[in-house]
Amino acid sequence: MLEGCTPWPEEFASRYRQRGYWRGQTVPQAIFEVIARHGSKTAIVYGGRRISYFELGQRVGAMARGLMRHGIKPRERVVLQLPNSPEFLVAFLALQQAGAIPVLALPAHRQAEIGHFIRHAGAVAYIGADIDRGFDFRAMADEILRRETSLAHVFINGAPNPGQVALDALMAADDETPLPEIGAGDIALMLLSGGTTALPKLIPRTHDDYVYNFRQSGAVSGFDDATVYLAILPLAHNFALGSPGILATLAYGGTIVMSAETRADDVFPLIERERISVVCGAVPLAIAWLNSDVPARHDLSSVRLFINGGARLAPELRQRLEEMFSCTYQESFGTAEGLLNQTRLDDPAPIRFESSGRPISEADEIRIVDDEDRDVPDGTPGELICRGPYTIRGYYNAPEINAAAFTEDGFYRTGDMVKRNNGSLYVEGRKKDLINRGGEKISSEEVENLIYTNPKVKGVCVVAMPDAMFGEKACAFLIPRDGETMTFEELVAHLAKCNIAKFKLPERLEIVDTFPTSPAGKILRKDLRKIIADKIAAERAGGGQAGLS
């Protein structure tokens, strides 16, 4: 295994192989196995382009050899930053066929993040767009190339700057150079940690574990060769890539419909035209679509499944999605580090609408523990820790972080507060997002879900604000729906009707137009905490009262 990565202990690795979780296949081998069976079938739809499985295989092989001609070697790291497009998938698989390791960056990342990924991974190459959404990635790559000593190659999808190489040029030669032999236990890719408090850590996933990841996730979602999957979330995300994502779609012989646009005016005509059967979304998209009149103007009868991932969706919104699409709703809760939980397609409505599912594999080991790592009873909130055949044993080149993030016996500390009832998990929020009001713990997510039941609310985020007496109190940042407003008194009255403990009620309301978000689209709670802390400090300094608003 690559130096800087933590392998599974041999007793676990042997067990996973013997029980068939690890098939001894690389990611490209798993996909090319399907290409051999579905050569003429459409694999990818992108705008006016339709790419067959056979053509996909040809392009991957040609690009892999082109990368090798330009000096890319096995186990070298390459930062891959492309918007949703067939070129993303081709480059991703081609790097792996050439034995290299793609480090998956989001289109929203800029110099600071990309430079960090290159330095931390020791990346020798960067693959990016020319211009996307008005930003010139070529100029950024040139600037980074001058600073980062490990970086030797820049490949551009489109028109490159001098000294850069066009991706298309990699496939120009008629080359039958043998591809390297790659072991299934080698690192296949590096994902990014989803933290919002620091630059992301690198998550090394092996071919063995990631093939099992996307095949098992796809099985739980009922993927087959009739699946038509709408890929609109960034493909560098674990959810969109392989949980179940585009790789599971290909592994089961389905068709991927790619789009870089998420507006209802773009998405719903595409669903109707391409007869989409699986839609994967996230909380902001779900809310935007439910508030739009566009879906009602289109034929959505092809949709059988809506999968939500990234953050927990409020129960009433899950039910509204099922009604809008006349489909089954599936909640997906997991980590790029490994563990995936999904509700099952035949779960009763209370489980589909309330829970965050259960582990996708019988080999997943999960514990729910208190602050002393003692297991808590079912129904009691605690931190979720886990290990299994697709959960990593350590971040890349991060020994100090690993010492805190993993137990001595290999369980990963997710930082998620959950409770378990009858085998299903119920997410209470992030451990660090719990508000400690004088010793009483408030789950931000619990209060947010209750606020979402008010029809005036478009978006809400509840965070801790400093308080001299209690240490922390809850502050609600709220985005009203268009044409609506809300007072603090209305908010409290609404929550009082929900019959929750009074200590959970927000004690301040801030009306905002937008939330600060990370490149991954997650709300930056730390920024909101700073905003309210600074505001309270200014009010105190000015002699004002930092109380209810």
C-alpha positions, 0 to 999 in steps of 0.5 A, a space after each residue: 500500500 502507498 506509504 502514508 496510508 494505514 492498511 487494514 490488519 491482515 485478520 480483517 483483510 483476510 476475512 473480507 476477502 474470504 467472505 466476498 466483500 473484496 472481489 480482488 477487482 480494481 475500479 476500472 476492471 469492475 467497469 470494463 467487465 460491464 463494458 464487455 457486456 453492454 458495448 453498444 448501450 448508451 452509458 452517458 448522456 450529456 447535452 447533445 452527446 450520447 456515449 456508448 459503453 464501448 466508446 467510454 472504454 475506448 476513451 478511457 484506454 486512450 487517455 490512460 496511455 496518453 497520461 503514461 506517455 507524458 510520464 505519469 507513473 503508478 501510485 503518483 497522485 494527480 489532482 482532478 478538478 473538472 465540472 460534471 462532464 463525460 471528461 470527468 469520468 474518462 479522466 477518473 478511470 484513465 488515471 486509475 488504469 494508468 496506475 495513478 491516484 486521482 485526488 478529487 477536488 470540487 469545481 468551487 475550490 480555488 488556489 488555497 485549496 488546490 495548492 493544499 491538496 497538491 502539497 499534501 498529496 505530493 501531486 505531480 499533475 493537475 487536470 482542470 477546465 479551461 474556463 468554467 462559470 467565468 473562472 479561468 482555471 488555466 491561470 490558476 494552474 499556472 500560478 500554482 505551478 510556479 509555487 508547488 515544486 512537486 507539480 510537473 504537468 497541467 492537463 486542461 479540458 479545452 484550450 490550454 495555455 502555453 506549457 499546458 496540455 489539452 486532454 484531447 491531445 492525450 488521446 491523439 496517438 494510436 498507442 497499444 502500450 501495455 497498461 500497468 498491473 494494479 493490485 486491488 489492495 492499492 489506493 484507487 482514489 483520494 476523497 476529501 473530508 467534509 469538515 467545515 472547520 479546516 482545509 480538508 483531509 485526504 481520504 485514501 480509498 482502495 480499489 477493493 473497498 471502493 468497488 464494494 462500496 458502490 456495488 453494495 450501495 447500488 444493490 440497496 438502492 435497487 440499481 439494475 440495467 434499467 436505471 437512468 441516473 441523474 447526475 447533477 451533484 458534483 461528481 467529486 463528491 463520494 455521494 455522487 461518485 460511488 454512494 451509489 452514484 455514477 459508478 454504481 450506475 455503470 456497474 449495474 449497466 445503467 445510463 448516466 444523464 449528466 448535468 452541471 445545472 441544478 435549477 428546476 428550469 434545467 432539471 425537470 425538462 431533462 427528467 422528462 426528456 430522458 425518462 430519469 428513474 433515479 434522482 439524487 439530491 441534497 437538502 438545498 436542492 430539495 427545498 428549492 424544487 419543492 418551492 418551485 412551480 416548474 415540476 408540476 409542468 413536467 411528466 415525472 412518471 419515470 422517477 421511481 427513487 429520490 435519494 437524499 444525501 449530505 445532510 438530513 432532510 426534514 420528515 415533512 419534506 421527504 413526504 412532499 418529495 414522494 408526493 411530488 415525484 410519486 416515487 420512493 424516498 431514500 435517505 442516505 447518511 454516510 461519510 467519505 471515510 466509509 460507512 454508508 447507511 440507507 433506508 430500504 426501499 420497502 421500509 414503512 413510511 415512518 422509517 423512510 421519513 424519520 430515520 437515517 437508515 441502517 448500514 448497507 453491509 452486514 460486515 459494518 461494525 457500529 457502536 454508539 458511545 458516550 464521551 468515555 467511549 462507553 456504549 450507550 443503550 438504544 434510544 440514547 444519543 451518542 457518537 457513532 463510531 464504526 469500522 468495516 470493509 469499506 471504512 478507512 483505518 486512517 487519513 493520508 499522511 496525518 498521524 496526529 489527526 489519526 490518533 484522535 480520529 480513530 480508536 486503538 482498535 480501528 473504529 473511526 470516530 464520525 463526530 455524528 451524534 445518533 441514536 439507534 432504534 430497532 436497527 435504524 439510526 436517527 441523526 441528532 446532529 454533529 457532536 460539535 453542533 450540540 449547543 450546551 446551555 448550562 449543561 442542557 444539550 440542544 441538538 441544532 438539527 432537531 430544532 431546525 427540523 421543527 422550524 422547517 414545518 413553518 410554511 414561511 421558512 425557506 432555510 434555517 440554521 441554529 447555532 450556539 451564541 455566547 452567553 455570560 450565564 449559561 455559556 451558550 444559547 441558541 440563535 436561529 439564522 432564518 431565510 424566509 420564503 419569498 414575500 414572507 417575514 417572521 418575527 422572533 415572537 412568531 418563531 417561539 410561538 410556532 416552536 411552543 406548539 411543537 411541545 419541545 422543552 423550553 430550554 431548546 427554544 432559540 433565544 435570538 433570531 437573525 433574518 438573512 438572505 443567504 448562508 455562508 457555505 463551503 465548496 461542498 455546499 455545506 452551511 459553514 456553522 462556524 462562520 455563523 457562530 462568529 457572526 453572532 458572537 461578533 454582533 453580540 460583542 459589538 452590542 455590549 461594547 456599544 451599551 446595547 442589549 445583546 438579547 432577543 431580536 
